[in-house]
Amino acid sequence: ERALEAGRFVHAQAQWLRVVLDATHSLPLRWMANPMLDALRDVLRRQPALVLFDPSPTQHATAVLAAIAARDPAAAIARTRANHRDVDRRLREQLGAGPAGTDSVYSHGDPVHFRG
């Protein structure tokens, strides 16, 4: 992250997301997520300007891992939600889309939850 190299970040992010996905031990979830992760990786490789280093991916990963080590899933979830809100806001600013509105999954404060 210190080098601010988009290509290296995209590779590291893909590894991080695959590890998190593998930790679920859910084969159906992997089947659904793998094509989306591949698409995200491909888009970020083609459009490196979409790679954000603020908020810090390293600080996010460190905080989530600390929460997991402390066996505090609520803290890990809260940190991940906060990071996703921050990334959504920064990406919208960078793209000139303005603040998150009704088309954002965070428009009501929390991401949409799908319960089965």
MMTF fields as JSON, N, C-alpha, C and O atoms, coordinates in Angstrom:
{
  "mmtfVersion": "1.0.0",
  "mmtfProducer": "UNKNOWN",
  "numBonds": 463,
  "numAtoms": 464,
  "numGroups": 116,
  "numChains": 1,
  "numModels": 1,
  "chainsPerModel": [1],
  "groupsPerChain": [116],
  "chainIdList": ["A"],
  "bondAtomList": [4, 2, 8, 6, 12, 10, 16, 14, 20, 18, 24, 22, 28, 26, 32, 30, 36, 34, 40, 38, 44, 42, 48, 46, 52, 50, 56, 54, 60, 58, 64, 62, 68, 66, 72, 70, 76, 74, 80, 78, 84, 82, 88, 86, 92, 90, 96, 94, 100, 98, 104, 102, 108, 106, 112, 110, 116, 114, 120, 118, 124, 122, 128, 126, 132, 130, 136, 134, 140, 138, 144, 142, 148, 146, 152, 150, 156, 154, 160, 158, 164, 162, 168, 166, 172, 170, 176, 174, 180, 178, 184, 182, 188, 186, 192, 190, 196, 194, 200, 198, 204, 202, 208, 206, 212, 210, 216, 214, 220, 218, 224, 222, 228, 226, 232, 230, 236, 234, 240, 238, 244, 242, 248, 246, 252, 250, 256, 254, 260, 258, 264, 262, 268, 266, 272, 270, 276, 274, 280, 278, 284, 282, 288, 286, 292, 290, 296, 294, 300, 298, 304, 302, 308, 306, 312, 310, 316, 314, 320, 318, 324, 322, 328, 326, 332, 330, 336, 334, 340, 338, 344, 342, 348, 346, 352, 350, 356, 354, 360, 358, 364, 362, 368, 366, 372, 370, 376, 374, 380, 378, 384, 382, 388, 386, 392, 390, 396, 394, 400, 398, 404, 402, 408, 406, 412, 410, 416, 414, 420, 418, 424, 422, 428, 426, 432, 430, 436, 434, 440, 438, 444, 442, 448, 446, 452, 450, 456, 454, 460, 458],
  "bondOrderList": [1, 1, 1, 1, 1, 1, 1, 1, 1, 1, 1, 1, 1, 1, 1, 1, 1, 1, 1, 1, 1, 1, 1, 1, 1, 1, 1, 1, 1, 1, 1, 1, 1, 1, 1, 1, 1, 1, 1, 1, 1, 1, 1, 1, 1, 1, 1, 1, 1, 1, 1, 1, 1, 1, 1, 1, 1, 1, 1, 1, 1, 1, 1, 1, 1, 1, 1, 1, 1, 1, 1, 1, 1, 1, 1, 1, 1, 1, 1, 1, 1, 1, 1, 1, 1, 1, 1, 1, 1, 1, 1, 1, 1, 1, 1, 1, 1, 1, 1, 1, 1, 1, 1, 1, 1, 1, 1, 1, 1, 1, 1, 1, 1, 1, 1],
  "groupList": [{"groupName": "GLU", "atomNameList": ["N", "CA", "C", "O"], "elementList": ["N", "C", "C", "O"], "formalChargeList": [0, 0, 0, 0], "bondAtomList": [1, 0, 2, 1, 3, 2], "bondOrderList": [1, 1, 2], "singleLetterCode": "E", "chemCompType": "L-PEPTIDE LINKING"}, {"groupName": "ARG", "atomNameList": ["N", "CA", "C", "O"], "elementList": ["N", "C", "C", "O"], "formalChargeList": [0, 0, 0, 0], "bondAtomList": [1, 0, 2, 1, 3, 2], "bondOrderList": [1, 1, 2], "singleLetterCode": "R", "chemCompType": "L-PEPTIDE LINKING"}, {"groupName": "ALA", "atomNameList": ["N", "CA", "C", "O"], "elementList": ["N", "C", "C", "O"], "formalChargeList": [0, 0, 0, 0], "bondAtomList": [1, 0, 2, 1, 3, 2], "bondOrderList": [1, 1, 2], "singleLetterCode": "A", "chemCompType": "L-PEPTIDE LINKING"}, {"groupName": "LEU", "atomNameList": ["N", "CA", "C", "O"], "elementList": ["N", "C", "C", "O"], "formalChargeList": [0, 0, 0, 0], "bondAtomList": [1, 0, 2, 1, 3, 2], "bondOrderList": [1, 1, 2], "singleLetterCode": "L", "chemCompType": "L-PEPTIDE LINKING"}, {"groupName": "GLY", "atomNameList": ["N", "CA", "C", "O"], "elementList": ["N", "C", "C", "O"], "formalChargeList": [0, 0, 0, 0], "bondAtomList": [1, 0, 2, 1, 3, 2], "bondOrderList": [1, 1, 2], "singleLetterCode": "G", "chemCompType": "PEPTIDE LINKING"}, {"groupName": "PHE", "atomNameList": ["N", "CA", "C", "O"], "elementList": ["N", "C", "C", "O"], "formalChargeList": [0, 0, 0, 0], "bondAtomList": [1, 0, 2, 1, 3, 2], "bondOrderList": [1, 1, 2], "singleLetterCode": "F", "chemCompType": "L-PEPTIDE LINKING"}, {"groupName": "VAL", "atomNameList": ["N", "CA", "C", "O"], "elementList": ["N", "C", "C", "O"], "formalChargeList": [0, 0, 0, 0], "bondAtomList": [1, 0, 2, 1, 3, 2], "bondOrderList": [1, 1, 2], "singleLetterCode": "V", "chemCompType": "L-PEPTIDE LINKING"}, {"groupName": "HIS", "atomNameList": ["N", "CA", "C", "O"], "elementList": ["N", "C", "C", "O"], "formalChargeList": [0, 0, 0, 0], "bondAtomList": [1, 0, 2, 1, 3, 2], "bondOrderList": [1, 1, 2], "singleLetterCode": "H", "chemCompType": "L-PEPTIDE LINKING"}, {"groupName": "GLN", "atomNameList": ["N", "CA", "C", "O"], "elementList": ["N", "C", "C", "O"], "formalChargeList": [0, 0, 0, 0], "bondAtomList": [1, 0, 2, 1, 3, 2], "bondOrderList": [1, 1, 2], "singleLetterCode": "Q", "chemCompType": "L-PEPTIDE LINKING"}, {"groupName": "TRP", "atomNameList": ["N", "CA", "C", "O"], "elementList": ["N", "C", "C", "O"], "formalChargeList": [0, 0, 0, 0], "bondAtomList": [1, 0, 2, 1, 3, 2], "bondOrderList": [1, 1, 2], "singleLetterCode": "W", "chemCompType": "L-PEPTIDE LINKING"}, {"groupName": "ASP", "atomNameList": ["N", "CA", "C", "O"], "elementList": ["N", "C", "C", "O"], "formalChargeList": [0, 0, 0, 0], "bondAtomList": [1, 0, 2, 1, 3, 2], "bondOrderList": [1, 1, 2], "singleLetterCode": "D", "chemCompType": "L-PEPTIDE LINKING"}, {"groupName": "THR", "atomNameList": ["N", "CA", "C", "O"], "elementList": ["N", "C", "C", "O"], "formalChargeList": [0, 0, 0, 0], "bondAtomList": [1, 0, 2, 1, 3, 2], "bondOrderList": [1, 1, 2], "singleLetterCode": "T", "chemCompType": "L-PEPTIDE LINKING"}, {"groupName": "SER", "atomNameList": ["N", "CA", "C", "O"], "elementList": ["N", "C", "C", "O"], "formalChargeList": [0, 0, 0, 0], "bondAtomList": [1, 0, 2, 1, 3, 2], "bondOrderList": [1, 1, 2], "singleLetterCode": "S", "chemCompType": "L-PEPTIDE LINKING"}, {"groupName": "PRO", "atomNameList": ["N", "CA", "C", "O"], "elementList": ["N", "C", "C", "O"], "formalChargeList": [0, 0, 0, 0], "bondAtomList": [1, 0, 2, 1, 3, 2], "bondOrderList": [1, 1, 2], "singleLetterCode": "P", "chemCompType": "L-PEPTIDE LINKING"}, {"groupName": "MET", "atomNameList": ["N", "CA", "C", "O"], "elementList": ["N", "C", "C", "O"], "formalChargeList": [0, 0, 0, 0], "bondAtomList": [1, 0, 2, 1, 3, 2], "bondOrderList": [1, 1, 2], "singleLetterCode": "M", "chemCompType": "L-PEPTIDE LINKING"}, {"groupName": "ASN", "atomNameList": ["N", "CA", "C", "O"], "elementList": ["N", "C", "C", "O"], "formalChargeList": [0, 0, 0, 0], "bondAtomList": [1, 0, 2, 1, 3, 2], "bondOrderList": [1, 1, 2], "singleLetterCode": "N", "chemCompType": "L-PEPTIDE LINKING"}, {"groupName": "ILE", "atomNameList": ["N", "CA", "C", "O"], "elementList": ["N", "C", "C", "O"], "formalChargeList": [0, 0, 0, 0], "bondAtomList": [1, 0, 2, 1, 3, 2], "bondOrderList": [1, 1, 2], "singleLetterCode": "I", "chemCompType": "L-PEPTIDE LINKING"}, {"groupName": "TYR", "atomNameList": ["N", "CA", "C", "O"], "elementList": ["N", "C", "C", "O"], "formalChargeList": [0, 0, 0, 0], "bondAtomList": [1, 0, 2, 1, 3, 2], "bondOrderList": [1, 1, 2], "singleLetterCode": "Y", "chemCompType": "L-PEPTIDE LINKING"}],
  "groupTypeList": [0, 1, 2, 3, 0, 2, 4, 1, 5, 6, 7, 2, 8, 2, 8, 9, 3, 1, 6, 6, 3, 10, 2, 11, 7, 12, 3, 13, 3, 1, 9, 14, 2, 15, 13, 14, 3, 10, 2, 3, 1, 10, 6, 3, 1, 1, 8, 13, 2, 3, 6, 3, 5, 10, 13, 12, 13, 11, 8, 7, 2, 11, 2, 6, 3, 2, 2, 16, 2, 2, 1, 10, 13, 2, 2, 2, 16, 2, 1, 11, 1, 2, 15, 7, 1, 10, 6, 10, 1, 1, 3, 1, 0, 8, 3, 4, 2, 4, 13, 2, 4, 11, 10, 12, 6, 17, 12, 7, 4, 10, 13, 6, 7, 5, 1, 4],
  "groupIdList": [1, 2, 3, 4, 5, 6, 7, 8, 9, 10, 11, 12, 13, 14, 15, 16, 17, 18, 19, 20, 21, 22, 23, 24, 25, 26, 27, 28, 29, 30, 31, 32, 33, 34, 35, 36, 37, 38, 39, 40, 41, 42, 43, 44, 45, 46, 47, 48, 49, 50, 51, 52, 53, 54, 55, 56, 57, 58, 59, 60, 61, 62, 63, 64, 65, 66, 67, 68, 69, 70, 71, 72, 73, 74, 75, 76, 77, 78, 79, 80, 81, 82, 83, 84, 85, 86, 87, 88, 89, 90, 91, 92, 93, 94, 95, 96, 97, 98, 99, 100, 101, 102, 103, 104, 105, 106, 107, 108, 109, 110, 111, 112, 113, 114, 115, 116],
  "secStructList": [7, 6, 6, 7, 7, 2, 2, 2, 2, 2, 2, 2, 2, 2, 2, 2, 2, 2, 2, 2, 2, 2, 2, 6, 6, 7, 2, 2, 2, 2, 2, 2, 2, 2, 2, 2, 2, 2, 2, 2, 2, 2, 2, 2, 2, 2, 7, 4, 4, 4, 7, 7, 7, 1, 1, 7, 2, 2, 2, 2, 2, 2, 2, 2, 2, 2, 2, 2, 2, 6, 6, 7, 2, 2, 2, 2, 2, 2, 2, 2, 2, 2, 2, 2, 2, 2, 2, 2, 2, 2, 2, 2, 2, 2, 2, 6, 7, 7, 1, 7, 7, 6, 6, 1, 6, 6, 6, 6, 1, 1, 7, 7, 7, 7, 7, 7],
  "xCoordList": [0.831, 0.0, 0.865, 0.516, 1.988, 2.836, 3.303, 3.469, 3.516, 3.993, 2.874, 3.142, 1.628, 0.464, 0.472, 0.185, 0.805, 0.806, -0.507, -0.774, -1.306, -2.635, -2.568, -3.357, -1.65, -1.556, -1.281, -1.891, -0.364, -0.05, -1.227, -1.512, -1.904, -3.069, -4.17, -4.77, -4.429, -5.479, -5.173, -6.069, -3.92, -3.53, -3.736, -4.287, -3.289, -3.431, -4.897, -5.291, -5.706, -7.127, -7.791, -8.61, -7.447, -8.022, -7.656, -8.494, -6.416, -6.004, -6.787, -7.269, -6.913, -7.641, -9.091, -9.59, -9.754, -11.16, -11.324, -12.304, -10.382, -10.456, -10.254, -10.914, -9.356, -9.139, -10.401, -10.822, -10.998, -12.236, -13.32, -14.052, -13.426, -14.419, -14.16, -15.093, -12.911, -12.578, -12.891, -13.25, -12.755, -13.019, -14.485, -14.816, -15.362, -16.783, -17.063, -18.075, -16.174, -16.357, -17.68, -18.307, -18.087, -19.353, -19.084, -18.723, -19.264, -19.054, -20.049, -19.634, -21.343, -22.27, -21.902, -22.025, -21.454, -21.043, -19.838, -19.772, -18.894, -17.735, -18.167, -17.662, -19.105, -19.582, -20.177, -19.978, -20.899, -21.514, -20.494, -20.543, -19.582, -18.668, -17.494, -17.039, -17.001, -15.806, -15.948, -15.031, -17.056, -17.169, -17.196, -16.669, -17.809, -17.842, -16.449, -16.062, -15.7, -14.347, -13.457, -12.631, -13.633, -12.864, -13.205, -12.32, -14.491, -14.918, -14.355, -13.891, -14.39, -13.831, -12.35, -11.879, -11.619, -10.188, -9.937, -9.063, -10.698, -10.507, -10.81, -10.081, -11.891, -12.237, -11.137, -10.731, -10.656, -9.628, -8.305, -7.554, -8.016, -6.792, -6.905, -5.928, -8.098, -8.291, -8.47, -8.165, -8.963, -9.237, -8.545, -9.218, -7.221, -6.506, -6.878, -6.623, -7.472, -7.901, -9.012, -9.277, -9.663, -10.724, -10.173, -10.919, -8.884, -8.264, -8.098, -7.467, -8.668, -8.613, -7.65, -7.683, -6.8, -5.908, -6.34, -5.686, -7.435, -8.009, -9.509, -10.165, -10.066, -9.489, -8.465, -8.478, -7.587, -6.467, -6.91, -7.492, -6.641, -6.96, -6.172, -6.676, -4.935, -4.105, -4.695, -4.769, -5.114, -5.713, -7.006, -7.291, -7.785, -9.023, -8.726, -9.312, -7.824, -7.496, -6.939, -7.28, -6.082, -5.501, -6.581, -6.562, -7.519, -8.601, -9.512, -9.922, -9.83, -10.691, -9.986, -10.592, -8.716, -7.972, -7.846, -7.915, -7.662, -7.595, -8.928, -8.948, -10.022, -11.343, -11.559, -12.112, -11.122, -11.254, -10.408, -10.868, -9.168, -8.289, -8.873, -8.681, -9.585, -10.219, -11.563, -12.25, -11.924, -13.207, -14.385, -15.315, -14.295, -15.312, -15.919, -15.548, -16.86, -17.437, -18.176, -18.198, -18.773, -19.486, -18.525, -18.869, -17.329, -16.337, -15.854, -15.667, -15.653, -15.218, -16.279, -15.962, -17.524, -18.632, -18.739, -18.881, -18.671, -18.783, -17.657, -17.891, -16.443, -15.305, -15.478, -15.184, -15.958, -16.156, -17.248, -17.091, -18.347, -19.418, -18.93, -19.221, -18.189, -17.671, -16.721, -16.762, -15.878, -14.951, -15.71, -15.366, -16.725, -17.494, -18.226, -18.315, -18.748, -19.387, -18.366, -18.644, -17.168, -16.126, -15.678, -15.506, -15.489, -15.07, -16.163, -15.867, -17.416, -18.533, -18.539, -18.684, -18.383, -18.378, -17.204, -17.389, -16.005, -14.815, -14.907, -14.524, -15.41, -15.528, -16.525, -16.293, -17.636, -18.62, -18.018, -18.26, -17.238, -16.575, -15.609, -15.574, -14.833, -13.842, -14.496, -13.956, -15.637, -16.338, -17.236, -17.828, -17.336, -18.181, -19.653, -20.5, -19.97, -21.362, -22.008, -23.212, -21.241, -21.794, -21.986, -21.534, -22.647, -22.842, -23.769, -24.571, -23.642, -24.485, -25.943, -26.345, -26.721, -28.147, -28.97, -28.51, -30.167, -31.065, -30.619, -31.082, -29.717, -29.244, -28.093, -27.604, -27.658, -26.574, -27.141, -28.185, -26.442, -26.879, -26.694, -27.192, -25.991, -25.757, -26.64, -26.397, -27.659, -28.463, -29.24, -29.68, -29.413, -30.154, -29.229, -29.692, -27.933, -26.982, -26.301, -25.163, -26.934, -26.331, -26.556, -27.525, -25.646, -25.844, -27.089, -27.572, -27.583, -28.738, -28.316, -27.252, -29.134, -28.829, -29.77, -30.983, -29.21, -29.997, -30.013, -28.965, -31.169, -31.291, -32.069, -33.095, -31.565, -32.2, -32.907, -33.482],
  "yCoordList": [-1.199, 0.0, 1.248, 2.239, 1.217, 2.409, 2.851, 4.046, 1.905, 2.236, 2.801, 3.374, 2.64, 3.098, 2.567, 3.292, 1.291, 0.637, -0.117, -1.098, 0.349, -0.222, -1.707, -2.486, -2.116, -3.516, -4.438, -5.501, -4.033, -4.849, -4.879, -5.902, -3.736, -3.691, -4.629, -5.36, -4.606, -5.457, -6.919, -7.681, -7.309, -8.693, -9.006, -10.049, -8.096, -8.312, -8.341, -9.154, -7.457, -7.445, -8.751, -9.295, -9.253, -10.52, -11.649, -12.497, -11.665, -12.696, -12.567, -13.564, -11.34, -11.095, -11.577, -12.286, -11.188, -11.567, -13.075, -13.64, -13.73, -15.195, -15.879, -16.876, -15.354, -15.925, -15.777, -16.718, -14.592, -14.367, -15.304, -15.897, -15.439, -16.323, -17.78, -18.5, -18.211, -19.586, -19.86, -20.979, -18.835, -18.999, -19.306, -19.805, -19.018, -19.32, -20.812, -21.292, -21.551, -22.985, -23.279, -24.313, -22.363, -22.51, -22.633, -21.66, -23.82, -24.046, -23.26, -22.658, -23.231, -22.417, -20.934, -20.269, -20.42, -19.021, -18.789, -17.778, -19.714, -19.599, -19.617, -18.838, -20.507, -20.58, -19.241, -18.811, -18.59, -17.302, -16.171, -15.29, -16.188, -15.066, -15.067, -14.0, -16.24, -16.277, -15.481, -14.732, -15.604, -14.783, -13.279, -12.487, -12.886, -11.473, -10.972, -9.863, -11.792, -11.407, -11.298, -10.391, -12.226, -12.172, -10.904, -10.248, -10.571, -9.367, -8.114, -7.207, -8.051, -6.913, -6.765, -5.666, -7.864, -7.841, -7.325, -6.485, -7.826, -7.422, -5.934, -5.244, -5.443, -4.019, -3.15, -2.154, -3.52, -2.711, -2.763, -1.788, -3.88, -3.943, -3.022, -2.386, -2.953, -2.105, -0.637, 0.246, -0.384, 0.993, 1.268, 1.404, 1.348, 1.516, 2.792, 2.889, 3.765, 4.984, 4.694, 5.512, 3.537, 3.173, 2.554, 2.33, 2.283, 1.708, 2.823, 3.844, 2.617, 3.617, 3.174, 2.027, 4.09, 3.809, 4.573, 4.501, 5.296, 6.014, 5.775, 6.254, 5.073, 4.606, 3.493, 2.798, 3.352, 2.433, 0.969, 0.513, 0.233, -1.196, -1.953, -2.913, -1.521, -2.2, -2.021, -2.972, -0.798, -0.557, -1.346, -1.87, -1.43, -2.204, -3.68, -4.279, -4.26, -5.68, -5.953, -6.959, -5.059, -5.231, -5.193, -6.0, -4.262, -4.148, -5.372, -5.872, -5.853, -7.036, -8.26, -9.032, -8.439, -9.582, -9.51, -10.536, -8.306, -8.15, -8.538, -9.191, -8.145, -8.504, -10.017, -10.615, -10.619, -12.077, -12.769, -13.711, -12.305, -12.894, -12.747, -13.611, -11.648, -11.409, -12.128, -12.008, -12.867, -13.58, -12.625, -12.884, -11.511, -10.471, -10.237, -9.293, -11.109, -10.964, -9.645, -9.111, -9.113, -7.841, -6.715, -5.854, -6.719, -5.695, -5.878, -4.896, -7.119, -7.379, -6.917, -6.32, -7.196, -6.779, -5.263, -4.671, -4.629, -3.168, -2.496, -1.52, -3.012, -2.438, -2.594, -1.678, -3.76, -4.011, -3.107, -2.546, -2.957, -2.058, -0.622, 0.07, -0.181, 1.188, 1.38, 2.41, 0.399, 0.498, 0.553, 1.345, -0.271, -0.267, 1.056, 1.548, 1.635, 2.956, 4.006, 4.837, 3.949, 4.923, 4.76, 5.751, 3.53, 3.27, 3.741, 4.364, 3.442, 3.869, 5.398, 5.926, 6.096, 7.553, 8.093, 8.973, 7.567, 8.05, 7.759, 8.594, 6.586, 6.245, 7.163, 7.606, 7.447, 8.371, 9.763, 10.422, 10.206, 11.505, 11.507, 12.456, 10.448, 10.355, 10.322, 10.869, 9.69, 9.588, 10.788, 10.894, 11.685, 12.86, 12.551, 13.307, 11.441, 11.03, 11.695, 11.547, 12.419, 13.087, 12.126, 10.983, 12.58, 11.734, 10.568, 10.612, 9.526, 8.344, 8.743, 9.421, 8.322, 8.633, 7.371, 6.364, 7.419, 6.281, 5.081, 3.964, 5.304, 4.181, 3.457, 2.454, 3.936, 3.305, 2.283, 2.508, 1.159, 0.165, 0.687, 0.076, 1.801, 2.369, 3.574, 4.308, 3.791, 4.994, 5.049, 6.124, 3.926, 3.908, 3.618, 3.25, 3.781, 3.638, 2.292, 2.207, 1.256, -0.077, -0.726, -0.419, -1.632, -2.319, -3.194, -3.571, -3.501, -4.396, -5.779, -6.269, -6.396, -7.737, -8.721, -8.511, -9.784, -10.842, -11.999, -12.538, -12.364, -13.47, -14.594, -14.369, -15.793, -16.937, -17.853, -18.854],
  "zCoordList": [0.0, 0.0, 0.0, -0.641, 0.708, 0.77, -0.611, -0.855, -1.51, -2.854, -3.731, -4.787, -3.299, -4.057, -5.492, -6.444, -5.618, -6.919, -7.097, -6.403, -8.023, -8.219, -8.553, -8.02, -9.417, -9.808, -8.641, -8.52, -7.783, -6.6, -5.632, -5.01, -5.517, -4.641, -5.137, -4.349, -6.434, -6.998, -6.694, -6.332, -6.84, -6.543, -5.056, -4.705, -4.189, -2.742, -2.326, -1.489, -2.908, -2.583, -3.003, -2.263, -4.173, -4.635, -3.681, -3.372, -3.215, -2.258, -0.951, -0.413, -0.442, 0.807, 0.69, 1.564, -0.387, -0.55, -0.704, -0.218, -1.371, -1.505, -0.148, 0.145, 0.672, 2.005, 2.85, 3.523, 2.81, 3.564, 3.052, 3.844, 1.76, 1.16, 1.552, 1.907, 1.491, 1.868, 3.339, 3.705, 4.175, 5.606, 5.885, 6.961, 4.938, 5.146, 5.037, 5.548, 4.375, 4.151, 3.445, 3.677, 2.591, 1.88, 0.383, -0.279, -0.127, -1.552, -2.402, -3.392, -2.068, -2.873, -2.882, -3.91, -1.747, -1.701, -2.61, -3.31, -2.599, -3.488, -4.945, -5.753, -5.288, -6.675, -7.111, -8.247, -6.216, -6.559, -6.555, -7.413, -5.609, -5.433, -6.41, -6.823, -6.783, -7.631, -8.925, -9.262, -9.671, -10.882, -10.591, -11.372, -9.467, -9.11, -8.726, -9.092, -7.989, -7.622, -8.855, -8.96, -9.779, -11.028, -11.814, -12.363, -11.862, -12.582, -11.915, -12.605, -10.582, -9.86, -10.166, -10.46, -10.096, -10.39, -11.809, -12.02, -12.775, -14.169, -14.378, -15.091, -13.754, -13.886, -13.277, -13.876, -12.099, -11.442, -12.199, -12.2, -12.837, -13.653, -14.869, -15.265, -15.457, -16.641, -16.285, -17.087, -15.086, -14.656, -13.314, -12.292, -13.307, -12.029, -11.275, -10.075, -11.952, -11.255, -10.25, -9.369, -10.373, -9.43, -8.142, -7.189, -8.117, -6.918, -5.893, -6.167, -4.715, -3.646, -2.552, -2.107, -2.128, -1.005, 0.239, 1.28, 0.126, 1.257, 1.213, 0.288, 2.148, 3.398, 3.175, 2.159, 4.153, 4.055, 4.073, 5.057, 2.999, 2.995, 4.062, 4.646, 4.314, 5.315, 6.709, 7.487, 7.019, 8.34, 8.495, 9.572, 7.427, 7.48, 7.749, 8.651, 6.975, 7.141, 8.537, 9.159, 9.026, 10.356, 11.434, 12.364, 11.311, 12.305, 12.266, 13.313, 11.076, 10.964, 11.543, 12.285, 11.209, 11.74, 13.265, 13.942, 13.805, 15.261, 15.903, 16.946, 15.293, 15.82, 15.754, 16.677, 14.668, 14.538, 15.601, 16.246, 15.787, 16.798, 18.2, 19.056, 18.427, 19.725, 19.849, 20.863, 18.818, 18.773, 18.973, 19.736, 18.249, 18.343, 16.963, 16.265, 16.572, 15.233, 15.044, 13.935, 16.088, 15.954, 15.567, 14.757, 16.142, 15.798, 14.359, 13.641, 13.935, 12.556, 11.562, 10.533, 11.876, 11.005, 10.975, 9.905, 12.144, 12.219, 11.44, 10.728, 11.571, 10.852, 9.341, 8.573, 8.932, 7.498, 6.943, 5.858, 7.667, 7.212, 7.104, 6.129, 8.109, 8.087, 6.906, 6.233, 6.658, 5.533, 4.206, 3.329, 4.058, 2.81, 2.612, 1.487, 3.681, 3.577, 3.133, 2.268, 3.751, 3.403, 1.953, 1.243, 1.513, 0.133, -0.832, -1.852, -0.51, -1.356, -1.491, -2.594, -0.377, -0.378, -1.204, -2.045, -0.966, -1.683, -3.179, -3.998, -3.538, -4.95, -5.64, -6.764, -4.965, -5.535, -5.716, -6.727, -4.741, -4.86, -6.037, -6.82, -6.156, -7.221, -8.6, -9.561, -8.692, -9.967, -10.239, -11.313, -9.274, -9.444, -9.293, -9.769, -8.632, -8.466, -7.258, -7.048, -6.468, -5.295, -4.14, -4.195, -3.107, -1.929, -2.228, -3.161, -1.419, -1.596, -1.487, -0.542, -2.453, -2.461, -2.358, -1.819, -2.864, -2.727, -3.552, -3.322, -4.52, -5.31, -4.624, -5.144, -3.482, -2.744, -1.763, -1.151, -1.619, -0.644, 0.772, 1.718, 0.94, 2.257, 2.535, 3.493, 1.716, 1.857, 3.165, 3.574, 3.818, 5.083, 6.26, 7.339, 6.056, 7.163, 7.207, 7.67, 6.755, 6.764, 5.408, 4.714, 5.035, 3.764, 3.805, 4.873, 2.644, 2.534, 3.0, 2.623, 3.805, 4.294, 3.635, 3.598, 3.122, 2.529, 3.512, 3.87, 3.931, 4.881, 4.213, 3.572, 4.377, 3.719, 4.663, 4.236]
}
